[in-house]
Amino acid sequence: MTMDENQQRAWRALGLGPVWDSRAGQVQREEQASPPGLSSSERSAGADRAVLPADQDGSGSVAVAELTAGQGEVSAMGWAALESSVAGCQACSLSQGRTQTVFGVGNRNADWMFIGEAPGAEEDARGEPFVGQAGRLLDNMFAAIGLSRSKDVFIANVLKCRPPHNRDPLPAEVGSCEPFLARQIALVDPRIIVVMGRFAAQTLLRTDASISSLRGRVHGFALGERTVPVVVTYHPAYLLRTPSDKGKSWSDLCLARALAAQAS
Ligand code: URA
């Protein structure tokens, strides 16, 4: 894939100076004067990950996770019923502190699904996931791999209501919300899932492993007869605090892009 101007702009906004692109196992580099680029080890990491890990290309064993679909009607709902069920949900105390629920946004038939943790203040106010500073970085990440928020991806959070003071979600809150996310995944029926941040990764993959041990490899999510590949990456809010890890995130996106291409 050759980068167009939009992608190059996004690339620069990500703080990734030199443009790296993979084509048939080869790496192309265009030097750019500013902003400062990645270290050579970060760049190599990004380039390597465009190639699927050898034993995880769909033929090897991948641990497959699934979410609780819920006992009630949620698991049979269509989009309209699901959206109104989320909007009216009072299953946990987060409903008392919210301005509104944050259902999810994007193309409901997208090949790509991105999953974050929970709405923050701006998302609670606007009713849309990832609209704050972290969301702007996420949009740049999409652009860097040629995706658009409205056309190519569906974005959802594990929790649909904002936890007070952005604290970590509690297990009971996750338990209440889980059937909604499970149904969203089933309805979108994505080719690839990217989970952002430790919390979303641990929830979706049912593990307490660290994010550094989860990223860089392919996980699976059971969807009927199919196993959807799952890639774990850092949360955009973390990347804003730790820009030196943006190169690893780029590796993850390259891995996801290779998996999506393989699946379609
Ligand atoms: N962080 C998230 O995990 N989700 C959002 O929607 C916003 C910030």
Boltz pocket constraint, residues with backbone or C-beta under 6 A from the ligand:
constraints:
  - pocket:
      binder: B
      contacts: [[A, 116], [A, 117], [A, 118], [A, 119], [A, 120], [A, 123], [A, 128], [A, 129], [A, 130], [A, 131], [A, 134], [A, 157], [A, 196], [A, 237]]
      max_distance: 6.0
